[in-house]
Structures are given as C-alpha cells and as structure tokens.
Amino acid sequence: MKREDVDRFEKLVGQLSGIYDEMSVLSKKSPSDATNMFKLRFINTLLAQSNDLLSEHYKPFKDFTEFNIDDVPQNSDVVLILSQYLQCFEKLRADNVTVKLGQWYWAVKADKHEQGAEKGFVYLKTVMPKRLRE
C-alpha cells in the first residue's frame, strides 16, 4: 500500500463506521423500513470509493457495487452490507500491518528518497486489526 491509500483507508473506515452505527440504531427500531434517499446517496458514494480501494481481492461481494436507487433497501439490508465492507477493510488492514516493539504499523512503500525508510518501507502507526487471530 501507498501512503495515500492508508489515508483513504482511514477516512473511509471512519465514515463507514459512523454510518454503520447510525444505520444500526435505525435498523433496531425499524429493520424493515426503507432507507431514505438522502442517506442512500451518501452510502453509495462511500461504497463506490470503498470498491475502488478494496479492489476485487478484498471486495466482499463480486456482484455488488452499490444499492439500487430504484429498489430502495431496508435499513437491515444496509447494515448487513456495511458490516461486510467493514470486515473486508479489517482484512486489508491485517494483511498490510506489522508489529514493531509492541505497536502496530502500516508497512508503506517508501518514496525513492524518503528519510527513515527501512528496506523500501516506512512505517505509519495504526491500531491492531479488529478480530485478528494472533
């Protein structure tokens, strides 16, 4: 991964987590209610950005890219899909981080003349992947 990929990753995971939390609350109250179009447009935008970053290797479903605006999903459907995307982001994190001195770091490809690079990589501090098997 590149530094800009890590930045995109962190932003998308934060946004998806926030929407997931909000949709989970709605889903508990009214699981079969339709998601409103305002939220759905933002969710689809985030899913498109997520698909780009996750690529085919990490994307949760080959045949799913976004929700159909004409066939509005239920709140519980949105929660289901967002949870799958969040799990796939954690798999991507797990595959691209390392532990050094008890701290978790992204192993990012270094630029040609980047200071502090070790064997072509720089390390950016992160958190331990969720549900990582040790």
DRENDO-1510 file (C-alpha; in Angstrom, 1 decimal, always signed):
<recs>
REC; n; res; u; v; w
REC; 1; MET; +0.0; +0.0; +0.0 .
REC; 2; LYS; +1.0; +3.6; -0.5 .
REC; 3; ARG; +0.7; +6.4; +2.0 .
REC; 4; GLU; -2.3; +7.9; +0.1 .
REC; 5; ASP; -4.0; +4.5; +0.3 .
REC; 6; VAL; -3.6; +4.5; +4.0 .
REC; 7; ASP; -5.1; +8.0; +4.2 .
REC; 8; ARG; -8.0; +6.9; +2.1 .
REC; 9; PHE; -8.4; +3.7; +4.1 .
REC; 10; GLU; -8.6; +5.6; +7.4 .
REC; 11; LYS; -11.0; +8.2; +6.1 .
REC; 12; LEU; -13.4; +5.6; +4.6 .
REC; 13; VAL; -13.3; +3.3; +7.6 .
REC; 14; GLY; -14.2; +6.3; +9.8 .
REC; 15; GLN; -17.1; +7.3; +7.6 .
REC; 16; LEU; -18.4; +3.8; +7.1 .
REC; 17; SER; -18.2; +3.1; +10.8 .
REC; 18; GLY; -20.2; +6.2; +11.6 .
REC; 19; ILE; -22.9; +5.4; +9.0 .
REC; 20; TYR; -22.9; +1.8; +10.2 .
REC; 21; ASP; -23.5; +2.9; +13.8 .
REC; 22; GLU; -26.4; +5.3; +12.7 .
REC; 23; MET; -28.0; +2.7; +10.5 .
REC; 24; SER; -27.7; +0.0; +13.2 .
REC; 25; VAL; -29.8; +2.2; +15.5 .
REC; 26; LEU; -32.4; +2.7; +12.8 .
REC; 27; SER; -32.4; -1.0; +12.0 .
REC; 28; LYS; -33.0; -1.9; +15.6 .
REC; 29; LYS; -36.0; +0.4; +15.7 .
REC; 30; SER; -37.4; -0.3; +12.2 .
REC; 31; PRO; -35.5; -3.0; +10.4 .
REC; 32; SER; -37.9; -3.3; +7.5 .
REC; 33; ASP; -38.3; +0.4; +6.9 .
REC; 34; ALA; -36.8; +1.8; +3.7 .
REC; 35; THR; -33.6; +3.8; +3.9 .
REC; 36; ASN; -34.2; +7.3; +2.9 .
REC; 37; MET; -32.7; +8.6; -0.4 .
REC; 38; PHE; -30.6; +11.3; +1.2 .
REC; 39; LYS; -28.7; +8.7; +3.3 .
REC; 40; LEU; -28.6; +6.2; +0.4 .
REC; 41; ARG; -26.8; +8.6; -1.9 .
REC; 42; PHE; -24.1; +9.1; +0.7 .
REC; 43; ILE; -23.8; +5.4; +1.4 .
REC; 44; ASN; -23.5; +4.6; -2.4 .
REC; 45; THR; -20.8; +7.2; -2.7 .
REC; 46; LEU; -18.8; +5.6; +0.1 .
REC; 47; LEU; -19.4; +2.2; -1.3 .
REC; 48; ALA; -18.0; +3.3; -4.7 .
REC; 49; GLN; -14.9; +4.7; -3.0 .
REC; 50; SER; -14.6; +1.5; -0.9 .
REC; 51; ASN; -14.8; -0.7; -4.0 .
REC; 52; ASP; -12.0; +1.3; -5.6 .
REC; 53; LEU; -9.7; +0.9; -2.6 .
REC; 54; LEU; -10.6; -2.7; -1.8 .
REC; 55; SER; -10.3; -3.9; -5.4 .
REC; 56; GLU; -11.6; -7.3; -6.4 .
REC; 57; HIS; -9.3; -9.1; -4.0 .
REC; 58; TYR; -10.9; -7.6; -0.8 .
REC; 59; LYS; -14.3; -6.6; -2.0 .
REC; 60; PRO; -17.0; -8.5; +0.0 .
REC; 61; PHE; -19.2; -9.5; -3.0 .
REC; 62; LYS; -18.2; -9.8; -6.6 .
REC; 63; ASP; -21.7; -8.8; -7.9 .
REC; 64; PHE; -22.5; -6.0; -5.5 .
REC; 65; THR; -21.2; -2.4; -6.1 .
REC; 66; GLU; -24.0; -0.2; -4.7 .
REC; 67; PHE; -27.6; -0.1; -3.7 .
REC; 68; ASN; -30.2; +0.3; -6.4 .
REC; 69; ILE; -31.8; +3.8; -6.0 .
REC; 70; ASP; -35.0; +2.5; -7.7 .
REC; 71; ASP; -35.3; -0.5; -5.4 .
REC; 72; VAL; -34.7; +1.2; -2.0 .
REC; 73; PRO; -33.2; -1.3; +0.5 .
REC; 74; GLN; -34.4; -1.8; +4.0 .
REC; 75; ASN; -32.4; -0.5; +7.0 .
REC; 76; SER; -31.3; -4.0; +7.9 .
REC; 77; ASP; -30.0; -4.7; +4.4 .
REC; 78; VAL; -27.8; -1.6; +4.6 .
REC; 79; VAL; -26.5; -2.7; +8.0 .
REC; 80; LEU; -25.7; -6.1; +6.6 .
REC; 81; ILE; -23.7; -4.8; +3.6 .
REC; 82; LEU; -21.9; -2.1; +5.7 .
REC; 83; SER; -20.8; -4.7; +8.2 .
REC; 84; GLN; -19.3; -6.9; +5.4 .
REC; 85; TYR; -17.4; -3.9; +4.0 .
REC; 86; LEU; -16.0; -3.1; +7.4 .
REC; 87; GLN; -14.9; -6.7; +7.9 .
REC; 88; CYS; -13.1; -6.6; +4.5 .
REC; 89; PHE; -11.4; -3.3; +5.4 .
REC; 90; GLU; -10.1; -5.0; +8.5 .
REC; 91; LYS; -8.8; -7.9; +6.4 .
REC; 92; LEU; -7.0; -5.4; +4.2 .
REC; 93; ARG; -5.5; -3.8; +7.4 .
REC; 94; ALA; -4.4; -7.1; +8.8 .
REC; 95; ASP; -2.6; -8.0; +5.5 .
REC; 96; ASN; -0.7; -4.7; +5.5 .
REC; 97; VAL; +0.3; -4.1; +9.1 .
REC; 98; THR; +3.1; -5.3; +11.2 .
REC; 99; VAL; +4.0; -5.2; +14.9 .
REC; 100; LYS; +7.2; -3.4; +16.0 .
REC; 101; LEU; +8.1; -3.1; +19.6 .
REC; 102; GLY; +4.5; -3.8; +20.6 .
REC; 103; GLN; +3.0; -1.2; +18.4 .
REC; 104; TRP; +1.0; -1.7; +15.1 .
REC; 105; TYR; +2.2; +0.0; +11.9 .
REC; 106; TRP; +1.3; +0.1; +8.3 .
REC; 107; ALA; +4.1; -1.1; +6.1 .
REC; 108; VAL; +4.0; +1.5; +3.4 .
REC; 109; LYS; +6.2; +1.6; +0.3 .
REC; 110; ALA; +8.7; +4.4; +0.6 .
REC; 111; ASP; +9.3; +7.1; -2.0 .
REC; 112; LYS; +12.8; +6.9; -3.6 .
REC; 113; HIS; +14.4; +9.5; -1.3 .
REC; 114; GLU; +12.2; +9.2; +1.8 .
REC; 115; GLN; +14.0; +9.6; +5.1 .
REC; 116; GLY; +13.8; +6.8; +7.7 .
REC; 117; ALA; +12.9; +4.1; +5.1 .
REC; 118; GLU; +13.8; +0.5; +6.0 .
REC; 119; LYS; +14.2; -1.9; +3.1 .
REC; 120; GLY; +12.0; +0.2; +0.9 .
REC; 121; PHE; +9.2; +0.7; +3.6 .
REC; 122; VAL; +8.2; +3.4; +6.0 .
REC; 123; TYR; +6.0; +2.6; +9.0 .
REC; 124; LEU; +2.9; +4.6; +9.9 .
REC; 125; LYS; +1.3; +3.9; +13.3 .
REC; 126; THR; -2.1; +2.4; +13.3 .
REC; 127; VAL; -4.3; +0.2; +15.6 .
REC; 128; MET; -4.5; -3.5; +15.8 .
REC; 129; PRO; -6.9; -5.0; +13.3 .
REC; 130; LYS; -10.2; -6.0; +14.8 .
REC; 131; ARG; -10.7; -9.7; +15.3 .
REC; 132; LEU; -7.2; -10.5; +14.3 .
REC; 133; ARG; -6.1; -14.0; +15.1 .
REC; 134; GLU; -2.8; -13.9; +16.9 .
</recs>
